[in-house]
Amino acid sequence: MLKVSVKEGGIYVLTPQDLKNAGWDTTGVDARKIKMMNRGIEIPIEVLGEADGVLDSGDSILFYGTAISRDSPQFEVTDTNVYWIGAGTTDGLRTAVRDGAPGSSSAPTAFKNTLHTEQDTFYTQVIPNGAGKDHWFWGGLIRAPATVNYSFTVSNISSTLKDCTVRYYLQGKTDDAKHPDHHTRIYLNGTLLDDQNWDGFSQLIRTVSVSNCNLFNGSNSVRLDSVGDIGATVDSVLFNWFEVDYWDSHVAEGNLLAFSGIGPGLVDFSVTGFTASNIQVFDVTEASKPARIINPRIEPVGSQFRVRFRDNLQGQKSYLALTPTQYKKPISLTLDAPSALRNTANGADYIIIAHPSLLNSIKPLAEHRKNMGLRVVVIDVTDIYDEFAFGPEDPQAIKDFLKYAYENWQRSAPLYVLLVGDATLDYKDNFKTGFRNLVPTHLVETALLGQTASDNWFVTVSGDDPLPDMFIGRISVNTSTEADAVVSKTLAYEATVPSGWNKNIQFVADDPDQGGDFEAASEDLIRHVGPAELTMGDLGVFWAGKNLLVHRVIGIRFKEGKYRFLLKGDFSPETQFFSEAHLLAKVIEIQRGSRIIRLEEEPWPWINRILGRLSGWSHKGCLALKKAEAWVWGDSPKSTRLLPSRLIFIGCSLLQRWLVSLLYLFQGRN
């Protein structure tokens, strides 16, 4: 079968040559048995020229495709919908046809259209909190007093019906002692629509009805005034989106018009503005059940054409009127290699999930794990999307697969999971960085940190608790060259016998607070794991005058050969970067020789986590160091020689490098 990917709604066309170029040669295929599926349901298609049973060069396939709905949970991570086309053993479902010969009644002069305008250019991690909340906004923080204009364009507005409805969405970003602490006004083309005083971190989602809407054909503007006259010390808000419901006329734009009609009963429609006479009409009210309206009347009107048809409406229906020049092409056609992840005869101890571009690179590590006696499977992440999400990229599909394997594959259940490929919180590349989400992470909502990347979420598959049921790690790489290097270093490292340093652990605990008694937790861990030395120190509040003590403690222990440090404490994101990055740099500066500093995921997790959080992933792969040679190891070891007097990045994206460099410059670093 072929995967057919689309990003917008419309009538799509596929030719036999399109199918052949994608790897499906339809020679010998009975054209009448060609079928298309979407989300596990067969949808009707038109196969023009199928009567002879052969898909000839002049034939074509038409189908109605849509983007991922804004109401779908998948919309947060992708707007690309996936359809599947192939040949079955029985005749495929075909688009219904319905007679639309026009009558003599008057056609409606206008229809209600909705324009949704939104640009996701600014991300905020912490505000608002709560599952399902939108964290992407338009244009950045708006600090009162401020005025911001948002432009949009409409055409062919009705000249007789003037009422409209405007909806907008604002998010409070500050919470001042003054209540209420926000004062905002919304204008449409200079006319005041709404004036609101509101409070704190709340959302302001308003609907405003206007009897005489001053919309213009062409450019229009919604203006936000954050007034700043309410007496709050600080008053900042974010703008998300706006919508305008207005009366549109039945005039095609570029030989295409999407419009609606309301019954009940027989309604005649007339659409003008076409530059060609080969006009087609489709009922697309139900995306999974489109219908072609046949026998419309096409008439010349001056140098243009109009189409007239009649339909029987019970409630509201949606239509597309267009010429074949407005058929769309999919963004991609991909030949699918069948997989069988739901086969209960499968079994594994060690599951490797990799981006297809990294599959060859990970094979040596998979063989190494097999030689250790583990049952190992290497899985293309796109196969998981195909079998557990019907094709679109979706982190939920990875969790659903792991849960299925844990519960249904042969015993014993899988124990280890390795993700191979980098991830980003910017699923749709709203920042236009070109950074690829090779194997996505999942963003969980937390009370203090807002959206936080969590691979651990993938393996919480048994019960409702947040505890992992499998061990999980990630090799955060973007290219096969990077993956080859990581794999080779992993194999080289595991071929050597540790000299004992890996059992030399230094514990450091934070003061007890609402987050817990970290000293007691460390002592409990020591009792259960084995003897180790415990040194108390206050990490995280270095500007309180305790940083020198911590540097000395860590530095002394480091010189003594304590290569592994286990930190237990409760730190804020701001504290984590400024204090802990500074601490690590100080520790490294103590050792000016050629000694290798070994940093493991557990002993030094905070640098990796906070730098990763800046671009949305929290596992190994991004590290900032000075004056040393470093190893970050576990499932993804990396090493590099660090040049003197320079901040060196290991496995970091351009965005991470820029953000971290800015923070270091703020502290007066090189």
C-alpha positions as CSV (number, residue, x, y, z in Angstrom):
1,M,0.0,0.0,0.0
2,L,0.9,3.6,-0.4
3,K,0.8,6.2,2.4
4,V,-0.7,9.4,1.1
5,S,0.0,12.5,3.2
6,V,-2.0,15.7,3.1
7,K,-2.0,19.0,5.0
8,E,-5.1,20.8,3.9
9,G,-8.7,20.1,2.8
10,G,-9.6,19.7,-0.8
11,I,-10.1,17.4,-3.8
12,Y,-6.9,15.5,-4.4
13,V,-5.9,13.7,-7.7
14,L,-3.5,10.8,-8.2
15,T,-2.4,9.5,-11.6
16,P,-1.0,6.1,-12.4
17,Q,2.4,7.8,-12.9
18,D,2.2,9.3,-9.4
19,L,1.6,5.8,-8.0
20,K,4.5,4.3,-10.1
21,N,6.9,7.0,-9.0
22,A,6.1,6.2,-5.4
23,G,6.9,2.5,-5.9
24,W,3.5,1.0,-6.8
25,D,3.3,-0.3,-10.3
26,T,-0.4,-0.8,-11.0
27,T,0.2,-3.0,-14.1
28,G,-2.2,-5.9,-13.8
29,V,-4.2,-4.3,-10.9
30,D,-8.0,-4.3,-11.4
31,A,-8.8,-0.6,-11.1
32,R,-12.2,-1.4,-9.7
33,K,-10.6,-3.0,-6.6
34,I,-8.5,0.0,-5.7
35,K,-9.4,1.2,-2.1
36,M,-8.5,4.0,0.2
37,M,-8.5,4.1,4.0
38,N,-8.3,6.8,6.6
39,R,-8.0,6.1,10.3
40,G,-9.0,2.5,9.7
41,I,-12.1,3.4,7.8
42,E,-12.6,2.9,4.0
43,I,-13.5,6.2,2.3
44,P,-15.1,6.6,-1.1
45,I,-12.9,7.6,-4.1
46,E,-13.5,8.1,-7.8
47,V,-11.4,6.1,-10.2
48,L,-12.0,7.9,-13.5
49,G,-11.7,5.4,-16.4
50,E,-12.0,2.2,-14.3
51,A,-14.8,0.7,-16.3
52,D,-12.4,-1.4,-18.4
53,G,-10.7,-2.7,-15.2
54,V,-7.4,-1.2,-16.2
55,L,-5.7,1.9,-14.7
56,D,-4.5,3.5,-17.9
57,S,-2.2,6.4,-18.3
58,G,-5.2,8.7,-19.0
59,D,-7.1,7.6,-15.9
60,S,-7.0,9.3,-12.5
61,I,-8.1,8.8,-8.9
62,L,-9.9,11.6,-7.0
63,F,-10.5,11.7,-3.3
64,Y,-11.5,14.3,-0.7
65,G,-8.8,14.8,1.9
66,T,-8.6,16.9,5.0
67,A,-5.9,18.0,7.4
68,I,-5.8,16.8,11.0
69,S,-8.8,18.5,12.8
70,R,-8.1,21.2,15.3
71,D,-10.3,19.2,17.7
72,S,-8.1,16.1,17.4
73,P,-5.5,15.3,20.2
74,Q,-3.0,14.7,17.3
75,F,-3.3,18.4,16.2
76,E,-0.8,19.4,18.9
77,V,1.9,17.4,17.3
78,T,1.0,17.3,13.6
79,D,-1.4,18.8,11.0
80,T,-0.5,16.1,8.4
81,N,-3.2,13.5,7.8
82,V,-2.4,10.1,6.3
83,Y,-4.5,8.2,3.8
84,W,-3.8,4.7,2.5
85,I,-4.4,3.4,-1.0
86,G,-4.0,-0.1,-2.4
87,A,-5.8,-2.9,-4.1
88,G,-8.2,-5.3,-2.3
89,T,-9.9,-8.5,-3.3
90,T,-13.3,-6.9,-3.6
91,D,-14.5,-3.8,-5.3
92,G,-13.6,-0.5,-3.6
93,L,-16.0,2.0,-2.2
94,R,-16.8,4.8,-4.7
95,T,-18.0,8.4,-4.3
96,A,-21.7,8.7,-4.4
97,V,-23.4,10.8,-7.1
98,R,-26.5,12.9,-6.6
99,D,-28.6,14.7,-9.1
100,G,-28.2,18.5,-8.8
101,A,-30.3,19.8,-11.8
102,P,-31.2,23.3,-10.7
103,G,-34.8,24.5,-10.2
104,S,-36.3,28.0,-10.7
105,S,-36.2,29.3,-7.1
106,S,-34.0,32.2,-6.0
107,A,-30.6,31.3,-4.8
108,P,-29.2,32.6,-1.4
109,T,-27.2,35.7,-1.9
110,A,-24.6,35.0,0.9
111,F,-23.4,32.4,3.3
112,K,-21.9,32.5,6.8
113,N,-18.1,32.0,6.5
114,T,-15.6,31.7,9.4
115,L,-12.0,32.9,9.2
116,H,-9.7,31.6,11.9
117,T,-6.4,33.5,12.1
118,E,-3.5,32.2,14.2
119,Q,0.3,32.3,14.1
120,D,2.2,30.1,16.5
121,T,5.4,32.0,16.9
122,F,6.0,32.2,20.7
123,Y,6.1,29.3,23.1
124,T,5.6,29.5,26.9
125,Q,6.3,26.5,29.0
126,V,4.8,27.4,32.3
127,I,1.7,29.5,31.7
128,P,-1.0,28.2,31.2
129,N,-0.8,24.9,33.1
130,G,-3.1,22.0,32.5
131,A,-3.5,19.1,30.1
132,G,-4.9,20.2,26.7
133,K,-4.0,23.9,27.1
134,D,-2.4,25.7,24.2
135,H,1.2,26.8,24.9
136,W,1.8,28.5,21.5
137,F,1.0,32.2,21.0
138,W,1.3,34.9,18.4
139,G,4.1,37.4,18.5
140,G,5.5,37.3,22.0
141,L,4.8,38.9,25.4
142,I,2.7,42.0,25.4
143,R,3.6,44.3,28.3
144,A,1.2,47.1,29.1
145,P,0.9,49.8,27.8
146,A,1.1,48.4,24.3
147,T,-0.8,48.2,21.0
148,V,-0.5,45.3,18.6
149,N,-2.2,44.9,15.2
150,Y,-3.1,41.6,13.6
151,S,-3.8,41.8,9.9
152,F,-6.1,39.5,7.8
153,T,-7.7,39.5,4.3
154,V,-11.2,38.8,3.2
155,S,-12.8,39.1,-0.3
156,N,-16.3,39.2,-1.8
157,I,-18.0,40.3,1.4
158,S,-21.8,40.5,1.2
159,S,-23.0,44.0,0.4
160,T,-26.3,43.5,2.1
161,L,-25.7,41.4,5.2
162,K,-23.5,43.3,7.7
163,D,-23.7,41.5,11.0
164,C,-20.6,39.5,12.2
165,T,-19.2,37.7,15.2
166,V,-15.7,38.1,16.5
167,R,-14.0,35.6,18.9
168,Y,-10.6,36.1,20.4
169,Y,-8.3,34.3,22.9
170,L,-5.9,36.1,25.4
171,Q,-3.8,34.5,28.1
172,G,-2.7,36.3,31.2
173,K,1.0,36.0,31.8
174,T,1.4,37.9,35.1
175,D,-0.5,37.9,38.4
176,D,-0.2,41.1,40.3
177,A,-1.4,41.9,43.8
178,K,-3.8,44.4,42.2
179,H,-7.1,42.7,41.2
180,P,-8.0,42.8,38.4
181,D,-4.6,43.3,36.9
182,H,-5.3,43.3,33.1
183,H,-7.2,45.9,31.1
184,T,-7.5,45.1,27.4
185,R,-9.5,46.5,24.4
186,I,-10.2,44.8,21.1
187,Y,-10.8,46.8,17.9
188,L,-11.9,45.7,14.4
189,N,-10.6,48.2,11.8
190,G,-10.5,50.9,14.4
191,T,-14.0,50.3,15.9
192,L,-14.0,49.2,19.6
193,L,-15.5,45.8,20.0
194,D,-14.7,44.7,23.6
195,D,-13.3,46.4,26.7
196,Q,-12.4,44.0,29.6
197,N,-10.8,44.1,33.0
198,W,-9.6,40.6,34.0
199,D,-7.2,38.9,36.3
200,G,-4.0,36.9,36.7
201,F,-3.1,33.8,34.8
202,S,-6.6,33.3,33.5
203,Q,-7.6,32.9,29.9
204,L,-9.9,35.5,28.3
205,I,-11.9,33.8,25.5
206,R,-14.6,36.2,24.3
207,T,-17.4,36.2,21.7
208,V,-18.6,39.5,20.5
209,S,-21.6,40.0,18.2
210,V,-21.6,43.1,16.0
211,S,-24.8,44.2,14.1
212,N,-23.0,46.5,11.6
213,C,-19.5,45.0,11.0
214,N,-17.1,47.3,9.3
215,L,-15.2,44.7,7.3
216,F,-13.5,45.6,4.1
217,N,-12.8,43.7,0.9
218,G,-9.0,43.3,1.1
219,S,-6.9,44.1,4.1
220,N,-8.4,44.3,7.6
221,S,-7.0,44.5,11.1
222,V,-7.8,43.3,14.6
223,R,-6.1,45.6,17.2
224,L,-5.3,44.7,20.8
225,D,-4.7,47.5,23.3
226,S,-3.2,46.5,26.6
227,V,-4.1,49.7,28.3
228,G,-1.9,49.7,31.4
229,D,-4.1,52.1,33.4
230,I,-5.3,49.7,36.1
231,G,-2.6,50.3,38.6
232,A,-0.8,46.9,38.4
233,T,2.9,46.9,39.0
234,V,3.3,44.5,36.0
235,D,0.7,43.7,33.4
236,S,1.6,41.2,30.6
237,V,-0.6,39.1,28.3
238,L,-0.3,36.9,25.3
239,F,-2.4,36.9,22.2
240,N,-3.4,33.4,20.8
241,W,-6.0,33.7,17.9
242,F,-9.1,35.4,16.6
243,E,-12.0,34.3,14.5
244,V,-14.5,36.3,12.4
245,D,-17.8,34.9,11.3
246,Y,-19.1,37.1,8.4
247,W,-21.4,37.0,5.4
248,D,-19.5,35.9,2.2
249,S,-20.9,36.0,-1.3
250,H,-21.1,33.1,-3.7
251,V,-18.1,34.2,-5.8
252,A,-15.3,31.8,-6.7
253,E,-11.7,32.9,-5.9
254,G,-9.1,31.3,-8.1
255,N,-11.7,28.9,-9.6
256,L,-12.6,27.6,-6.1
257,L,-15.2,28.2,-3.5
258,A,-15.9,26.4,-0.3
259,F,-19.3,27.4,1.0
260,S,-22.3,26.2,3.1
261,G,-26.1,26.1,2.8
262,I,-28.9,25.7,5.3
263,G,-32.2,23.9,4.9
264,P,-34.7,22.4,5.3
265,G,-35.9,21.5,1.9
266,L,-34.8,22.1,-1.6
267,V,-32.3,24.9,-2.0
268,D,-31.0,26.3,-5.3
269,F,-27.4,27.6,-5.4
270,S,-25.6,29.9,-7.8
271,V,-21.8,30.4,-7.8
272,T,-20.1,32.9,-10.1
273,G,-16.6,34.0,-10.8
274,F,-15.1,31.0,-12.7
275,T,-12.8,31.6,-15.6
276,A,-13.4,28.1,-17.1
277,S,-16.6,26.1,-17.8
278,N,-15.5,22.6,-16.5
279,I,-16.9,23.3,-13.1
280,Q,-17.5,20.5,-10.6
281,V,-19.5,20.5,-7.4
282,F,-19.0,18.2,-4.4
283,D,-20.9,17.8,-1.1
284,V,-18.2,17.5,1.6
285,T,-20.4,17.8,4.7
286,E,-19.1,14.5,5.9
287,A,-15.4,14.2,5.1
288,S,-15.6,10.4,5.0
289,K,-18.7,10.4,2.7
290,P,-18.2,13.0,0.0
291,A,-20.7,13.0,-2.9
292,R,-20.4,14.5,-6.4
293,I,-23.3,16.7,-7.5
294,I,-24.1,15.8,-11.2
295,N,-26.1,17.6,-13.8
296,P,-25.4,21.2,-12.6
297,R,-26.1,23.9,-15.1
298,I,-23.0,25.9,-16.2
299,E,-23.7,29.2,-17.9
300,P,-21.5,32.0,-19.3
301,V,-21.7,35.4,-17.5
302,G,-19.8,37.9,-19.6
303,S,-16.2,36.6,-19.8
304,Q,-16.8,34.3,-16.8
305,F,-19.0,31.3,-15.9
306,R,-21.3,30.4,-13.2
307,V,-22.6,27.1,-11.9
308,R,-26.2,26.5,-10.7
309,F,-27.4,23.4,-8.8
310,R,-30.1,22.3,-6.4
311,D,-29.8,20.1,-3.3
312,N,-32.1,18.8,-0.6
313,L,-30.9,20.1,2.7
314,Q,-31.8,18.9,6.2
315,G,-29.8,21.2,8.4
316,Q,-26.4,22.6,7.2
317,K,-24.3,21.2,4.4
318,S,-20.8,22.1,3.1
319,Y,-19.8,22.2,-0.6
320,L,-16.8,22.6,-2.9
321,A,-17.2,24.2,-6.3
322,L,-14.1,24.1,-8.4
323,T,-12.4,23.5,-11.7
324,P,-9.8,20.7,-12.1
325,T,-7.0,23.2,-12.0
326,Q,-7.8,23.4,-8.2
327,Y,-7.2,19.7,-7.6
328,K,-4.5,19.2,-5.0
329,K,-1.5,16.9,-4.9
330,P,-0.4,15.1,-1.7
331,I,2.7,16.4,0.1
332,S,4.1,12.9,-0.1
333,L,3.5,9.4,-1.4
334,T,5.4,6.6,0.3
335,L,5.4,2.9,-0.4
336,D,4.8,1.1,2.9
337,A,6.7,-2.0,4.0
338,P,4.3,-4.1,6.0
339,S,5.1,-4.7,9.7
340,A,3.5,-7.0,12.3
341,L,4.0,-5.3,15.6
342,R,0.6,-6.6,16.8
343,N,1.6,-10.2,16.3
344,T,1.5,-11.8,19.8
345,A,4.2,-14.3,18.8
346,N,6.7,-11.4,19.0
347,G,8.9,-11.3,22.1
348,A,11.8,-9.1,23.2
349,D,13.8,-8.1,26.2
350,Y,15.4,-5.0,24.6
351,I,13.3,-2.8,22.1
352,I,15.1,-0.3,20.0
353,I,12.9,2.3,18.3
354,A,14.7,4.3,15.7
355,H,14.1,6.8,13.0
356,P,14.5,5.1,9.6
357,S,17.6,7.1,8.7
358,L,19.3,5.7,11.8
359,L,18.3,2.0,11.5
360,N,21.6,0.9,9.9
361,S,23.7,2.8,12.4
362,I,22.1,1.1,15.4
363,K,22.5,-2.5,14.0
364,P,26.0,-3.1,15.6
365,L,24.6,-2.2,19.0
366,A,21.6,-4.4,18.5
367,E,23.9,-7.3,17.6
368,H,26.0,-6.6,20.7
369,R,23.0,-6.8,22.9
370,K,21.9,-10.0,21.3
371,N,25.4,-11.5,22.0
372,M,24.7,-10.6,25.7
373,G,21.8,-13.0,25.6
374,L,19.0,-10.5,25.2
375,R,16.1,-10.8,22.8
376,V,16.5,-7.7,20.7
377,V,14.1,-6.1,18.2
378,V,14.8,-3.0,16.1
379,I,11.7,-1.1,15.0
380,D,11.2,1.7,12.5
381,V,9.3,4.4,14.4
382,T,7.1,5.0,11.3
383,D,5.9,1.4,11.6
384,I,4.6,2.3,15.1
385,Y,2.8,5.3,13.7
386,D,1.3,3.2,11.0
387,E,0.0,0.4,13.3
388,F,-0.9,2.4,16.3
389,A,-1.9,5.9,15.0
390,F,-3.0,5.1,11.4
391,G,0.1,6.9,10.0
392,P,0.4,10.4,11.5
393,E,3.4,11.1,13.7
394,D,2.2,10.8,17.3
395,P,4.0,10.2,20.6
396,Q,0.9,8.5,21.9
397,A,1.4,5.7,19.3
398,I,4.8,4.9,20.8
399,K,3.3,4.5,24.3
400,D,0.4,2.5,22.9
401,F,2.8,0.2,21.2
402,L,5.0,-0.3,24.3
403,K,1.9,-1.0,26.4
404,Y,0.7,-3.5,23.8
405,A,4.1,-5.3,23.7
406,Y,4.3,-5.3,27.5
407,E,0.9,-6.9,27.8
408,N,0.7,-9.1,24.8
409,W,4.1,-10.2,23.5
410,Q,5.6,-13.4,24.6
411,R,6.8,-13.6,28.2
412,S,8.9,-12.4,29.8
413,A,7.7,-8.8,29.0
414,P,10.2,-6.3,27.5
415,L,12.5,-4.7,30.0
416,Y,14.6,-2.2,28.1
417,V,13.6,0.5,25.6
418,L,16.1,2.5,23.6
419,L,15.0,5.5,21.5
420,V,17.3,6.5,18.7
421,G,16.9,10.0,17.3
422,D,16.6,13.5,18.6
423,A,13.4,15.2,19.7
424,T,12.0,18.7,20.1
425,L,9.1,20.4,21.7
426,D,8.5,22.3,18.5
427,Y,6.6,19.4,16.8
428,K,5.5,21.4,13.8
429,D,8.7,23.5,13.4
430,N,6.8,26.7,14.3
431,F,10.2,28.4,14.9
432,K,11.3,27.5,11.3
433,T,14.6,26.1,12.5
434,G,14.4,23.0,10.2
435,F,15.1,20.9,13.3
436,R,13.7,17.4,12.8
437,N,11.7,15.5,15.3
438,L,13.2,12.1,14.6
439,V,11.7,10.2,17.5
440,P,9.3,12.6,19.4
441,T,9.3,12.9,23.1
442,H,6.1,13.5,25.1
443,L,5.3,16.8,26.9
444,V,3.7,16.2,30.3
445,E,2.0,18.9,32.3
446,T,3.6,19.5,35.7
447,A,2.4,21.8,38.5
448,L,5.6,23.8,38.8
449,L,7.4,23.5,35.5
450,G,4.4,23.5,33.1
451,Q,5.1,21.4,29.9
452,T,8.1,19.2,30.5
453,A,9.6,16.6,28.1
454,S,9.3,13.1,29.5
455,D,10.5,9.9,27.8
456,N,9.6,8.2,31.1
457,W,5.9,8.6,30.2
458,F,6.4,6.1,27.3
459,V,7.1,3.3,29.8
460,T,4.4,3.9,32.4
461,V,2.3,1.3,30.9
462,S,1.0,-0.8,33.8
463,G,-1.4,0.8,36.2
464,D,-2.1,4.5,36.8
465,D,1.1,5.3,38.7
466,P,3.9,7.4,37.2
467,L,6.6,4.7,37.8
468,P,8.3,3.2,34.8
469,D,7.6,-0.4,34.0
470,M,10.6,-0.6,31.6
471,F,14.0,1.0,31.6
472,I,14.2,3.7,28.9
473,G,17.0,5.7,27.4
474,R,17.7,7.8,24.3
475,I,20.5,8.3,21.8
476,S,19.9,11.9,20.9
477,V,21.4,12.2,17.4
478,N,20.3,13.8,14.2
479,T,22.4,12.1,11.5
480,S,23.7,8.6,10.8
481,T,27.3,9.9,11.2
482,E,26.5,11.0,14.8
483,A,24.8,7.7,15.5
484,D,27.8,5.8,14.1
485,A,30.1,7.7,16.5
486,V,27.9,7.1,19.5
487,V,27.5,3.4,18.8
488,S,31.2,2.8,18.2
489,K,32.0,4.6,21.5
490,T,29.4,2.6,23.3
491,L,30.9,-0.7,22.0
492,A,34.5,0.5,22.8
493,Y,33.5,1.5,26.3
494,E,31.7,-1.7,27.1
495,A,34.8,-3.7,25.8
496,T,36.9,-2.3,28.6
497,V,36.8,-3.4,32.2
498,P,36.2,-0.6,34.7
499,S,39.1,-0.1,37.2
500,G,36.8,0.4,40.1
501,W,36.1,4.1,39.7
502,N,32.5,3.4,38.7
503,K,31.8,2.2,42.3
504,N,33.3,5.3,43.9
505,I,30.2,7.4,44.6
506,Q,29.9,10.8,46.3
507,F,26.4,11.7,47.6
508,V,25.4,15.3,48.0
509,A,22.0,16.2,49.5
510,D,20.0,19.4,49.6
511,D,18.4,20.8,52.8
512,P,15.0,19.2,53.7
513,D,12.1,21.3,52.3
514,Q,8.6,20.8,51.0
515,G,10.1,18.6,48.3
516,G,11.3,16.1,50.8
517,D,14.0,15.0,53.3
518,F,16.9,14.5,50.8
519,E,19.4,13.5,53.4
520,A,17.1,10.7,54.7
521,A,16.4,9.6,51.1
522,S,20.1,9.5,50.4
523,E,20.9,7.5,53.5
524,D,18.0,5.1,52.7
525,L,19.5,4.6,49.2
526,I,22.9,3.9,50.7
527,R,21.5,1.3,53.1
528,H,19.8,-0.6,50.2
529,V,22.5,-0.2,47.6
530,G,25.7,-0.4,49.6
531,P,28.3,1.6,51.6
532,A,29.2,5.0,50.3
533,E,30.3,8.3,51.8
534,L,27.6,11.0,52.4
535,T,28.5,14.7,52.4
536,M,25.8,17.3,53.0
537,G,25.8,20.4,51.0
538,D,23.2,23.0,49.9
539,L,22.9,23.0,46.2
540,G,20.9,25.4,44.2
541,V,21.1,28.7,46.1
542,F,24.6,29.8,45.3
543,W,23.9,33.5,45.5
544,A,23.1,33.0,49.2
545,G,26.8,32.7,49.8
546,K,27.2,28.9,50.0
547,N,28.6,28.3,46.5
548,L,32.2,28.5,47.6
549,L,31.6,25.7,50.2
550,V,30.0,23.5,47.6
551,H,32.8,24.1,45.1
552,R,35.4,23.1,47.7
553,V,33.5,19.9,48.8
554,I,32.9,18.7,45.2
555,G,36.4,19.8,44.1
556,I,38.1,17.9,47.0
557,R,36.1,14.8,46.4
558,F,36.7,15.0,42.7
559,K,40.4,15.2,43.2
560,E,40.1,12.2,45.6
561,G,38.8,10.1,42.7
562,K,35.0,10.5,43.4
563,Y,34.1,10.4,39.7
564,R,30.4,9.7,40.3
565,F,28.2,12.2,42.1
566,L,24.6,11.5,43.0
567,L,22.7,14.8,43.8
568,K,19.4,14.7,45.6
569,G,17.5,17.9,45.9
570,D,14.8,20.2,44.8
571,F,15.8,23.0,42.4
572,S,13.9,25.5,40.3
573,P,14.7,25.7,36.5
574,E,16.4,29.1,37.0
575,T,18.5,27.9,39.9
576,Q,19.4,24.8,38.0
577,F,21.1,26.5,35.1
578,F,22.9,29.4,36.8
579,S,24.1,27.5,39.8
580,E,24.7,24.0,38.5
581,A,26.3,25.0,35.2
582,H,28.6,27.3,37.2
583,L,29.3,24.5,39.6
584,L,30.2,22.1,36.9
585,A,32.5,24.6,35.2
586,K,34.3,25.2,38.5
587,V,34.8,21.5,39.2
588,I,36.2,21.0,35.7
589,E,38.5,24.0,36.1
590,I,40.0,22.3,39.2
591,Q,41.3,19.6,37.0
592,R,43.6,21.1,34.4
593,G,45.3,17.9,33.5
594,S,44.4,15.3,30.9
595,R,42.2,13.2,33.3
596,I,39.0,12.0,31.7
597,I,35.8,13.2,33.5
598,R,33.1,10.6,33.3
599,L,29.6,12.0,33.5
600,E,26.7,9.6,33.8
601,E,23.0,10.2,33.4
602,E,22.4,9.7,37.1
603,P,25.5,11.4,38.6
604,W,25.1,14.5,36.5
605,P,21.6,14.7,35.2
606,W,20.9,18.4,35.8
607,I,23.0,19.9,33.1
608,N,21.5,17.6,30.5
609,R,18.0,18.2,31.8
610,I,18.1,22.0,31.9
611,L,19.9,22.5,28.6
612,G,17.6,19.9,27.0
613,R,14.5,21.7,28.5
614,L,15.5,24.8,26.5
615,S,14.6,23.0,23.3
616,G,12.2,20.5,24.7
617,W,14.0,17.3,25.4
618,S,15.5,16.1,28.7
619,H,17.8,13.2,28.0
620,K,21.4,12.9,27.1
621,G,22.9,14.7,24.2
622,C,23.3,18.3,25.1
623,L,26.2,19.3,27.4
624,A,28.1,22.5,27.9
625,L,31.7,22.2,29.4
626,K,35.0,24.0,29.7
627,K,38.7,22.8,29.7
628,A,38.3,19.0,29.9
629,E,37.7,15.9,28.0
630,A,34.3,14.5,28.8
631,W,32.3,11.3,28.4
632,V,28.6,11.2,28.6
633,W,27.7,7.6,28.6
634,G,24.9,5.1,29.2
635,D,22.9,4.3,26.1
636,S,24.5,7.2,24.2
637,P,28.2,7.9,25.1
638,K,29.8,10.9,23.5
639,S,33.2,12.5,23.9
640,T,35.0,15.5,22.7
641,R,38.2,17.5,23.6
642,L,37.2,20.8,25.0
643,L,39.3,23.8,24.0
644,P,40.7,26.2,26.7
645,S,38.8,29.4,27.5
646,R,35.8,28.5,25.3
647,L,32.3,27.1,26.0
648,I,32.0,23.8,24.1
649,F,28.7,22.2,23.2
650,I,28.3,18.4,22.8
651,G,25.2,17.2,20.9
652,C,23.3,20.5,21.1
653,S,21.1,22.1,18.6
654,L,21.7,25.6,17.2
655,L,18.8,26.9,19.4
656,Q,20.3,25.4,22.5
657,R,23.8,26.8,21.7
658,W,22.3,30.3,21.2
659,L,20.3,30.2,24.4
660,V,23.1,28.8,26.6
661,S,25.7,31.2,25.2
662,L,23.4,34.1,26.0
663,L,23.0,32.9,29.6
664,Y,26.8,32.4,29.9
665,L,27.4,35.9,28.6
666,F,25.0,37.2,31.2
667,Q,27.2,35.7,33.8
668,G,30.3,37.3,32.4
669,R,31.7,34.1,30.9
670,N,33.7,33.7,27.6
